[in-house]
């Protein structure tokens, strides 16, 4: 059996941050249609979008239309052959990932199967723990906190629906606390708060208070905290990390993170060292790898080759998997398989430019990783991901909830 592609086209649409991205329309014989919103161009600008749309409507459409494809991997292999010849490898990958996602959805519909069931499974499907991004710092934030993201994760919730309830309750208490002490409750792009605080500890104290105020235990038996440091943003060319006015060499930085893990209920640290600091990654893994998940994002970039090398060198314990970092869905699945083969965990990430399309949520279930980095419960388009996951749970197929460790 195969999938005969009868139509492929792309057009410009808007994402949750009012940036231009592309939408892909894909049909196979039998009227199965896959429509997804795919990241194109830089997350903050849509300058590449017209070129990506033209590439889909021209060279890629010429390749795939009127042909029968026997599997997603077969289809994606053909797309990969186009990436280097598309004038810009980056531009080509931005075009092919949207087409690959649309094809997967259309092929699943042709087989009358839910996408999360139809996609290949690197591990048995499971509902992921949502890591809600609720506080922000970092280079672009309107505060002086150097770490980029502070997330809450209901690790011990009995179900995904209860995890959503817990996240919403903590988020509400957090908003109340900020208002009570006189901070703005204006929201960032992920529906997160950006209070005018100074240090990571200030954010962590605020989070722990909100978790307790909502009636949950801060920690793995209740609601834990995950960090996204984006450490490359505050490391200078001489290798010094600048955090809250302190100048830390690589050993000092590792010890500072160990201090935070000792003091606060942190279960996961993403990009704890700069992407070009393999020594720091090795030292951090040796110091904390048996206590918290050390997630490589910027340094691994959802690359199976980079992930395999990091596993061999002992740099980190998990990888962030982002569909906006690869050329095809098959490549993202290969990255997940590479994690599991080496004993790494995986965390599926929402995309930089989000719409109401729910592909990422279903991909997270299919991957079996049990972790999803996502926006706050207040962000409309991204809340569509949560609604999709709650619907999957409501189907009553008995999928487990919680993170997976190979």
C-alpha positions as CSV (number, residue, x, y, z in Angstrom):
1,X,0.0,0.0,0.0
2,X,1.2,3.5,-0.7
3,X,0.2,7.2,-0.5
4,X,-0.3,8.9,-3.8
5,X,0.2,12.7,-3.4
6,X,-2.3,14.7,-5.4
7,X,-1.6,18.2,-4.1
8,X,1.0,20.2,-2.2
9,X,1.1,23.9,-1.6
10,X,2.2,26.5,1.0
11,X,1.1,29.9,2.0
12,X,2.0,32.6,4.5
13,X,0.1,32.6,7.8
14,X,0.6,34.2,11.3
15,X,1.8,32.5,14.5
16,X,0.9,33.2,18.1
17,X,3.4,36.1,18.3
18,X,2.0,37.7,15.1
19,X,5.0,36.7,13.0
20,X,4.7,35.3,9.5
21,X,5.3,31.6,9.1
22,X,4.2,29.1,6.6
23,X,1.2,26.8,6.4
24,X,1.4,23.7,4.3
25,X,-1.6,22.1,2.5
26,X,-1.1,18.4,1.6
27,X,-3.5,16.0,-0.1
28,X,-3.2,12.3,-0.9
29,X,-5.6,10.2,-3.0
30,X,-8.8,9.5,-1.0
31,X,-9.1,13.2,0.1
32,X,-6.8,12.9,3.1
33,X,-5.5,16.4,3.9
34,X,-2.7,17.4,6.2
35,X,-2.4,21.0,7.1
36,X,0.2,22.2,9.6
37,X,1.8,25.4,10.5
38,X,5.6,25.1,10.1
39,X,8.3,27.3,11.5
40,X,10.0,29.3,8.8
41,X,12.4,32.2,9.0
42,X,13.9,33.4,12.2
43,X,11.5,33.1,15.2
44,X,11.4,36.9,15.5
45,X,11.2,37.8,11.8
46,X,9.5,36.3,8.7
47,X,12.1,37.5,6.2
48,X,12.7,34.0,4.8
49,X,9.0,33.1,4.5
50,X,8.4,34.1,0.9
51,X,11.5,32.1,-0.2
52,X,10.3,29.1,1.7
53,X,6.8,29.3,0.3
54,X,8.2,29.5,-3.2
55,X,10.5,26.5,-2.6
56,X,7.5,24.4,-1.4
57,X,5.3,25.5,-4.3
58,X,8.0,24.9,-6.8
59,X,10.9,22.4,-6.4
60,X,9.3,20.4,-3.6
61,X,5.9,20.2,-5.1
62,X,7.5,19.0,-8.4
63,X,9.3,16.3,-6.5
64,X,6.4,14.8,-4.5
65,X,3.2,15.4,-6.5
66,X,1.9,12.6,-8.6
67,X,4.1,10.0,-7.0
68,X,3.3,7.2,-4.6
69,X,5.2,7.0,-1.4
70,X,5.3,3.8,0.7
71,X,6.2,5.3,4.1
72,X,7.1,8.5,5.9
73,X,10.8,7.5,6.0
74,X,10.7,7.0,2.2
75,X,9.1,10.4,1.7
76,X,11.5,12.1,4.1
77,X,14.5,10.6,2.5
78,X,13.5,12.2,-0.8
79,X,13.0,15.6,1.0
80,X,16.4,15.3,2.5
81,X,18.0,15.0,-0.9
82,X,16.6,18.5,-1.7
83,X,18.0,20.3,1.3
84,X,21.6,20.9,0.1
85,X,20.4,21.9,-3.4
86,X,17.8,24.5,-2.3
87,X,20.2,27.4,-2.5
88,X,20.5,27.7,1.3
89,X,20.6,24.6,3.5
90,X,18.9,26.5,6.3
91,X,16.1,27.7,3.9
92,X,15.7,24.2,2.5
93,X,15.3,22.6,6.0
94,X,12.7,25.2,7.0
95,X,10.7,24.2,4.0
96,X,11.0,20.4,4.3
97,X,10.1,20.2,8.0
98,X,6.7,21.7,7.3
99,X,6.1,19.4,4.3
100,X,7.2,16.4,6.3
101,X,4.8,17.2,9.1
102,X,1.9,17.8,6.7
103,X,2.7,14.5,5.0
104,X,2.7,12.6,8.2
105,X,-0.7,14.0,9.1
106,X,-2.1,13.2,5.7
107,X,-0.7,9.7,5.6
108,X,-2.2,9.0,9.1
109,X,-5.6,10.3,7.9
110,X,-5.4,8.1,4.9
111,X,-4.9,5.1,7.2
112,X,-7.7,6.4,9.4
113,X,-5.4,6.5,12.4
114,X,-4.7,9.1,15.1
115,X,-1.3,10.8,14.3
116,X,0.2,9.8,17.7
117,X,-0.6,6.1,17.0
118,X,0.4,6.2,13.3
119,X,3.9,7.8,13.8
120,X,6.7,5.3,14.5
121,X,7.3,4.7,18.2
122,X,10.9,4.8,19.5
123,X,9.3,3.7,22.8
124,X,5.7,2.9,23.8
125,X,3.5,6.0,23.6
126,X,2.9,7.9,26.8
127,X,1.5,11.2,27.9
128,X,4.2,13.7,28.8
129,X,4.8,15.7,31.9
130,X,4.2,19.3,30.9
131,X,7.1,21.6,31.8
132,X,5.2,24.9,32.0
133,X,7.3,28.0,31.3
134,X,5.9,30.5,33.9
135,X,8.8,32.9,34.6
136,X,11.4,34.5,32.3
137,X,14.7,36.1,32.5
138,X,17.6,36.1,30.0
139,X,19.1,38.5,27.5
140,X,15.8,39.7,26.1
141,X,13.8,40.0,29.3
142,X,12.9,43.2,31.0
143,X,14.6,42.2,34.2
144,X,18.2,41.4,35.4
145,X,17.8,37.7,35.9
146,X,20.4,35.9,33.7
147,X,18.7,32.5,33.4
148,X,16.2,32.4,30.5
149,X,13.4,30.1,31.6
150,X,11.9,28.9,34.9
151,X,9.4,26.0,34.6
152,X,7.1,24.0,36.8
153,X,6.6,20.2,36.2
154,X,3.9,18.2,38.0
155,X,6.0,15.0,38.1
156,X,3.8,13.2,40.5
157,X,0.4,14.0,39.1
158,X,-1.8,10.9,38.7
159,X,-2.7,11.9,35.1
160,X,-2.1,14.5,32.4
161,X,-5.4,16.2,33.2
162,X,-4.5,16.5,36.9
163,X,-1.1,17.8,35.8
164,X,-2.9,20.5,33.9
165,X,-5.0,21.4,36.9
166,X,-2.0,21.6,39.1
167,X,-0.1,23.8,36.7
168,X,-3.1,26.2,36.3
169,X,-3.4,26.4,40.1
170,X,0.2,27.2,40.6
171,X,0.2,29.7,37.8
172,X,-2.8,31.5,39.4
173,X,-1.1,31.6,42.8
174,X,2.0,33.0,41.1
175,X,0.0,35.8,39.5
176,X,-1.6,36.6,42.8
177,X,1.8,36.7,44.5
178,X,3.3,39.0,41.9
179,X,0.3,41.4,42.2
180,X,0.4,41.4,46.0
181,X,4.1,42.4,46.2
182,X,3.7,45.0,43.5
183,X,5.2,43.5,40.4
184,X,3.7,43.7,36.9
185,X,1.7,40.7,35.7
186,X,2.2,41.6,32.1
187,X,2.8,38.4,30.1
188,X,5.7,37.4,27.8
189,X,5.4,35.5,24.5
190,X,4.9,32.1,26.2
191,X,2.2,33.5,28.6
192,X,4.9,33.7,31.3
193,X,5.5,36.4,33.8
194,X,8.6,38.6,33.6
195,X,9.0,40.2,37.1
196,X,11.7,42.8,37.7
197,X,13.8,40.6,39.9
198,X,17.6,40.4,40.2
199,X,18.8,36.9,40.8
200,X,17.8,33.3,39.9
201,X,17.3,32.7,43.6
202,X,14.6,35.4,43.6
203,X,12.7,33.5,40.9
204,X,13.1,30.2,42.6
205,X,11.9,31.5,45.9
206,X,8.8,32.9,44.2
207,X,8.1,29.6,42.4
208,X,8.5,27.6,45.6
209,X,6.1,29.9,47.4
210,X,3.5,29.6,44.6
211,X,3.7,25.8,44.6
212,X,3.2,25.7,48.4
213,X,0.4,28.3,48.3
214,X,-1.4,26.1,45.7
215,X,-1.3,23.2,48.2
216,X,1.4,21.1,46.5
217,X,4.7,19.8,47.7
218,X,7.7,21.5,46.0
219,X,9.8,18.6,44.6
220,X,9.5,15.2,42.8
221,X,6.7,14.0,44.9
222,X,4.6,17.1,43.9
223,X,5.6,19.8,41.6
224,X,9.3,20.2,40.7
225,X,11.2,23.0,38.9
226,X,13.0,22.9,35.6
227,X,15.5,25.5,34.4
228,X,16.5,26.7,31.0
229,X,19.7,28.6,31.5
230,X,20.7,29.3,27.9
231,X,24.2,29.7,29.4
232,X,25.8,30.7,26.1
233,X,24.1,34.0,26.5
234,X,26.0,34.9,29.7
235,X,29.4,33.4,29.0
236,X,32.1,35.7,27.6
237,X,34.7,34.8,25.0
238,X,37.2,34.2,27.7
239,X,35.0,31.4,29.2
240,X,33.7,33.3,32.2
241,X,30.0,33.0,33.1
242,X,28.4,36.3,34.4
243,X,25.6,35.5,36.8
244,X,24.0,38.1,39.1
245,X,27.1,40.3,39.1
246,X,29.5,37.4,39.8
247,X,32.2,36.3,37.4
248,X,32.4,32.5,37.5
249,X,34.9,30.2,35.8
250,X,33.7,26.8,34.7
251,X,34.3,25.2,38.1
252,X,32.6,28.0,39.9
253,X,29.6,27.7,37.6
254,X,29.3,24.0,38.2
255,X,29.4,24.6,41.9
256,X,26.9,27.4,41.7
257,X,24.4,25.1,40.0
258,X,25.1,22.4,42.6
259,X,24.3,24.9,45.2
260,X,20.9,25.7,43.5
261,X,20.1,22.0,43.2
262,X,20.9,21.5,46.9
263,X,18.7,24.4,47.9
264,X,15.7,24.2,45.6
265,X,13.5,21.3,44.2
266,X,15.1,21.4,40.7
267,X,14.8,18.2,38.7
268,X,16.0,19.4,35.3
269,X,18.6,21.9,33.9
270,X,18.6,22.7,30.2
271,X,21.7,24.3,28.7
272,X,23.4,24.5,32.0
273,X,26.7,25.2,30.3
274,X,27.5,27.1,27.0
275,X,27.1,25.2,23.8
276,X,30.9,25.5,23.1
277,X,32.0,24.4,26.5
278,X,32.5,20.7,26.4
279,X,34.7,20.8,29.5
280,X,31.9,22.5,31.4
281,X,29.4,19.9,30.2
282,X,31.7,17.1,31.3
283,X,32.3,18.6,34.8
284,X,28.6,19.4,35.3
285,X,27.6,15.8,34.3
286,X,30.1,14.3,36.7
287,X,28.9,16.6,39.5
288,X,25.1,16.5,39.0
289,X,24.3,13.9,36.4
290,X,23.1,11.3,38.9
291,X,20.8,13.9,40.6
292,X,19.1,16.0,37.9
293,X,18.3,15.7,34.2
294,X,21.0,17.7,32.3
295,X,19.3,18.6,29.0
296,X,21.4,19.5,26.0
297,X,19.5,22.0,23.7
298,X,21.8,24.5,22.0
299,X,24.8,22.2,22.0
300,X,22.9,19.1,20.6
301,X,20.4,20.8,18.2
302,X,18.3,17.6,17.8
303,X,21.2,16.1,15.8
304,X,21.6,12.3,16.2
305,X,25.3,12.7,15.5
306,X,25.8,15.4,18.2
307,X,23.7,13.4,20.6
308,X,25.7,10.2,20.1
309,X,29.0,12.1,20.6
310,X,27.7,13.7,23.8
311,X,26.7,10.3,25.1
312,X,30.1,8.9,24.3
313,X,31.9,11.8,26.0
314,X,29.6,11.9,29.1
315,X,28.2,15.4,28.4
316,X,24.6,15.6,29.8
317,X,21.9,13.1,30.5
318,X,19.2,14.1,28.0
319,X,18.5,15.9,24.8
320,X,15.9,18.5,23.9
321,X,14.1,17.5,20.7
322,X,12.7,20.3,18.6
323,X,10.9,19.9,15.3
324,X,12.2,23.4,14.3
325,X,15.8,22.2,14.4
326,X,15.5,19.4,11.9
327,X,14.7,18.9,8.2
328,X,12.1,16.1,8.6
329,X,10.0,14.3,11.2
330,X,12.0,11.1,10.6
331,X,15.2,13.0,11.6
332,X,13.5,14.0,14.9
333,X,12.5,10.4,15.5
334,X,16.0,9.3,14.8
335,X,17.3,11.8,17.4
336,X,14.9,10.3,20.0
337,X,16.0,6.7,19.1
338,X,19.7,7.8,19.5
339,X,18.9,9.1,23.0
340,X,17.3,5.9,24.1
341,X,20.0,3.7,22.6
342,X,22.6,5.5,24.7
343,X,20.6,5.7,27.9
344,X,19.7,9.4,27.5
345,X,16.4,10.8,28.2
346,X,14.5,13.1,25.8
347,X,12.3,16.2,26.2
348,X,10.1,17.3,23.2
349,X,10.0,21.0,22.9
350,X,7.3,23.3,21.6
351,X,8.3,25.4,18.6
352,X,9.5,29.0,18.6
353,X,6.7,30.1,16.3
354,X,3.5,28.4,17.4
355,X,0.0,28.2,16.1
356,X,-3.1,26.1,17.1
357,X,-1.7,23.1,15.2
358,X,-1.2,20.2,17.6
359,X,1.5,18.2,15.8
360,X,4.1,18.7,18.6
361,X,1.7,17.3,21.2
362,X,1.0,14.2,19.2
363,X,4.7,13.8,18.4
364,X,5.5,14.0,22.1
365,X,3.1,11.1,22.8
366,X,4.4,9.0,19.9
367,X,8.0,9.5,21.0
368,X,7.3,7.9,24.4
369,X,9.7,10.4,26.1
370,X,7.2,11.5,28.8
371,X,8.5,15.1,28.9
372,X,7.3,18.2,27.0
373,X,8.7,21.7,27.3
374,X,5.7,24.0,26.8
375,X,4.2,27.4,27.4
376,X,2.2,28.5,30.4
377,X,-1.4,27.4,30.8
378,X,-2.5,30.9,29.8
379,X,-1.1,31.0,26.2
380,X,-4.0,30.4,23.8
381,X,-2.4,28.8,20.7
382,X,-0.1,26.7,22.8
383,X,-3.0,25.7,25.1
384,X,-4.3,23.9,22.0
385,X,-1.4,21.4,22.6
386,X,-2.8,20.7,26.1
387,X,-6.3,20.3,24.8
388,X,-5.1,17.7,22.3
389,X,-3.3,15.8,25.1
390,X,-6.3,15.9,27.4
391,X,-8.4,14.5,24.5
392,X,-6.0,11.7,23.9
393,X,-6.1,10.8,27.6
394,X,-9.9,11.0,27.6
395,X,-10.0,8.4,24.8
396,X,-9.3,5.8,27.5
397,X,-6.5,3.9,25.8
398,X,-4.7,3.5,29.1
399,X,-1.6,5.4,28.1
400,X,0.8,6.0,31.0
401,X,1.7,9.4,32.2
402,X,5.2,10.4,33.3
403,X,8.7,10.6,32.1
404,X,10.5,7.7,30.5
405,X,14.0,6.6,31.2
406,X,15.5,4.0,28.9
